[in-house]
Amino acid sequence: MTGQGIYSREYTRPLQQGDIFITSGVLRVVPASGDFAPKAWAAYDQTRNPLADPQPPIGGLDSVGGRALVMVLSHDCQLDKEINIAARALMKADKSLSEDEAFAQAEADDELDRFVIVAPLVDAELLLAAREKNSLSDLKSGRTVGYFPLPDESSLGLSGVVVDLSYRTTVDRLTLTQRLVSLSDPARLQLRYALARMDSLRTPDLSSDLAGAVGQKIVDIHLPKKGNQTIKLILDNGKSIEVLPKPGNTSQDGPLRRVIPKKTRK
């Protein structure tokens, strides 16, 4: 990947999956008895606070964390789910309210849609997954499950970083203090495949199946049943291949939050 076509500077768009923000804090929970911090995360472990006293046989717990560059992982429709519900309820209760008026009232409610899942950007060379030259190459090319590589962009101060999808934390959206940049729509699709690959698919590789299907005629299609995410294509040689549907993009014209809260604007 290169920066051109990956990053989008459309800062007027709503908060969305793939946005890169400076946040006032990412946290992780650690044993109170240890001071270990992986090198890649050490820069973010700026403060340490006790969470729970020891309760034998369980030891105490601390939270460590600090200011960080993070990528928003929550899907777009999850970012505004409560506001959408509230706005529709307002319109149902008061038929005289327009859609814009209902959304304005819902957006003014600070209790709605406050929690966002993010993951920090880390230096790829500091990760244990990059101990060897080939491993580092796999990491930066996106072949290593659990990481989403970002192309270098000197104007943004990004160099040699990946998004650590294993280190997810939930933050208050009002702690997202400055949006650095967004991902373009094609890059957001790549992010969704990276998330699906880590959480469910692990190592999806259809290349050999597709190679074997070249020249074959599709004679039937079995659509996914409830709870199944694959589509089965039946070929005229009696064999079948399974493919995954393309992850969908949320329309920017849909009932999403129209603006980013003032505290999160660039």
Residue, then its C-alpha position, 0 to 999 in steps of 0.5 A: m500500500t502507498g499513502q496515495g489512495i489510502y488516506s483521506r483528508e475529508y475532515t467534514r465526514p462523520l466519525q467513522q471506522g478507519d479514522i486515526f485520532i490522537t486520544s487522551g488515553v488507551l488503557r490495558v489491565v495488568p497484574a499489580s505485581g509486575d512492571f512488564a511492558p512490551k517494547a511496542w506499547a511502552a510509549y503508551d504506558q505513561t501512567r499506572n493506577p491501581l484497579a483492585d486490591p489483591q483478593p487471594p488467590i487472585g492478585g491485584l490489578d492495575s491499569v496502565g495507559g496514556r496518550a496515543l495515536v489510535m485507529v477507530l475500529s467500531h463499525d460506522c453503524q455502531l457509532d450512531k446506533e443509539i442516536n438513530i434509535a432515539a431520533r426515530a423514537l422522537m419522530k414517532a412520539d411527535k409527528s410534527l418533528s422533521e428528521d433534522e430536528a429529531f436528529a439534532q435533539a438526539e445528538a444533543d444527548d451526551e449519554l448516547d453513543r459515547f463508547v468507541i473501540v480503538a486500537p493503537l498505532v505501534d512501531a512495527e520493528l518493536l513488535l515481537a512478531a517482527r523478530e526476523k527480516n522475513s517476519l517484518s516484511d510479512l508484518k508490513s505487507g499485511r500477511t501477518v494476522g492481527y495487524f493492519p499496516l499503514p503506508d508511510e506518510s511524512s506529512l502526517g508523521l507516520s513511518g513504519v507503523v501498524v495498527d495492533l488489532s490485538y490491543r483493543t480498548t474502549v474509549d469515550r468518543l470525547t477523548l478522541t481529541q484530534r482527527l489526524v486523517s481518515l482511511s479512504d473507502p477502499a482502505r476501509l474495506q481492507l481494514r474490515y477484511a483484516l478484522a474479519r481475518m483475525d476474529s473469524l477467518r484466520t487464514p482465508d485463502l481461496s487462491s487454489d480453489l479459484a485456480g481449480a475453478v478456471g474454465q469450469k461452469i457454475v451450475d448452481i449457487h447455494l446462498p448462505k443460511k442464517g448464521n453462515q457467511t459463505i456462498k457456495l458455488i457448484l461447478d459442472n465438474g461436481k466440485s464446489i468452492e466457497v466464497l465470502p461476500k464483500p463487506g459492505n460500506t455504510s452509506q454516508d448519506g444514511p442516518l449517521r451522526r451529521v457532525i463530530p462532537k466539537k471536542t473531537r474536531k480537528 
